[in-house]
Amino acid sequence: MSATQAWERYAAGARPRRQVNAAGASTWLNWTQYPDHGPDEALFGEVRGRRAVELGSGSGSNLAHLATLGAVCTGVDLAPSRTAAATTTWGHLPNLEFVTADAVDYLTDCQAAFDIVYSIFGAVWFTDPVILLPLVCQHMRSGGVFAFSHLPAATPSVTSGGVVSKWHYPADQWSNMLAAAGFQDVTTTIIPAPDTDKPGTLVVRALAG
Ligand SMILES: C[S@@+](CC[C@H](N)C(=O)[O-])C[C@H]1O[C@@H](n2cnc3c(N)ncnc32)[C@H](O)[C@@H]1O
């Protein structure tokens, strides 16, 4: 089985996001594994007119929110069915496109410079950061925001579930790797789960140098 096939299998079992959140909004950012939980778009600063890319965009629901706020958006996902479903659901929005690609391949071939690069439990967690982080930095405008989330890790590990590996690092290790890749002003936050017996979420934010 290839990584693409593994993510297609995951996509087939993924539950669609609710059409409206608790606040009555039809688009919103969900940085954590819990509904209506985590930071909002303020984490990115100004969004309108900014060029944004999401690495591992899945259903496209998070990126659709940035598009409604006026960003020019590209969602990249390895799984073709994710691209198709996201385009069906959100393709009517202006300045929003979804492409099927591996995150590293997409950035390697891409000529654009981004103001916002982010990944919510997405490709950043599933790609070797030694390769991905410098590539992201090279494709960002100075001062642009790079942010990602995943489960918190107490100790560094690279786990492999067959064709899909996970780079599972604690906050301080991400800070060091981001600085080495050319980022600055790194902040790391573990957002507690709404229920205290559940795992929190690590959210990492850095500025392109
Ligand atoms: C756990 S899902 C999260 C999806 C979405 N960000 C969300 O919050 O709902 C991970 C997504 O990353 C995609 N993905 C995994 N590795 C990738 C890679 N190397 N390049 C691009 N997308 C990737 C998968 O296909 C999947 O849609």
The ligand as an SDF file (V2000), in Angstrom:
LIG
                    3D

 27 29  0  0  0  0  0  0  0  0999 V2000
   -5.3730   13.8990    9.9210 C   0  0  0  0  0  0  0  0  0  0  0  0
   -5.8230   14.5660    8.3430 S   0  0  0  0  0  0  0  0  0  0  0  0
   -6.1500   16.2860    8.7410 C   0  0  0  0  0  0  0  0  0  0  0  0
   -6.9080   16.9940    7.6500 C   0  0  0  0  0  0  0  0  0  0  0  0
   -7.2600   18.4570    7.9340 C   0  0  0  0  0  0  0  0  0  0  0  0
   -6.0930   19.2780    8.1110 N   0  0  0  0  0  0  0  0  0  0  0  0
   -8.1950   18.5900    9.1120 C   0  0  0  0  0  0  0  0  0  0  0  0
   -7.8340   19.2280   10.1090 O   0  0  0  0  0  0  0  0  0  0  0  0
   -9.2950   18.0680    9.0520 O   0  0  0  0  0  0  0  0  0  0  0  0
   -4.2440   14.6390    7.5240 C   0  0  0  0  0  0  0  0  0  0  0  0
   -4.3400   15.0700    6.0730 C   0  0  0  0  0  0  0  0  0  0  0  0
   -3.0210   15.2920    5.5730 O   0  0  0  0  0  0  0  0  0  0  0  0
   -2.9140   14.7080    4.2860 C   0  0  0  0  0  0  0  0  0  0  0  0
   -1.4860   14.3880    4.0840 N   0  0  0  0  0  0  0  0  0  0  0  0
   -0.7460   13.4770    4.7610 C   0  0  0  0  0  0  0  0  0  0  0  0
    0.5170   13.4790    4.3250 N   0  0  0  0  0  0  0  0  0  0  0  0
    0.5830   14.4120    3.3490 C   0  0  0  0  0  0  0  0  0  0  0  0
    1.6320   14.8920    2.5210 C   0  0  0  0  0  0  0  0  0  0  0  0
    2.8710   14.4040    2.6270 N   0  0  0  0  0  0  0  0  0  0  0  0
    1.3690   15.8690    1.6380 N   0  0  0  0  0  0  0  0  0  0  0  0
    0.1050   16.3860    1.5400 C   0  0  0  0  0  0  0  0  0  0  0  0
   -0.9340   15.9730    2.2980 N   0  0  0  0  0  0  0  0  0  0  0  0
   -0.6970   15.0010    3.1900 C   0  0  0  0  0  0  0  0  0  0  0  0
   -3.8260   13.5020    4.3420 C   0  0  0  0  0  0  0  0  0  0  0  0
   -4.2450   13.0620    3.0620 O   0  0  0  0  0  0  0  0  0  0  0  0
   -4.9840   14.0200    5.1910 C   0  0  0  0  0  0  0  0  0  0  0  0
   -6.0060   14.5900    4.4120 O   0  0  0  0  0  0  0  0  0  0  0  0
  1  2  1  0
  2  3  1  0
  2 10  1  0
  3  4  1  0
  4  5  1  0
  5  6  1  0
  5  7  1  0
  7  8  2  0
  7  9  1  0
 10 11  1  0
 11 12  1  0
 11 26  1  0
 12 13  1  0
 13 14  1  0
 13 24  1  0
 14 15  1  0
 14 23  1  0
 15 16  2  0
 16 17  1  0
 17 18  1  0
 17 23  2  0
 18 19  1  0
 18 20  2  0
 20 21  1  0
 21 22  2  0
 22 23  1  0
 24 25  1  0
 24 26  1  0
 26 27  1  0
M  CHG  2   2   1   9  -1
M  END
$$$$
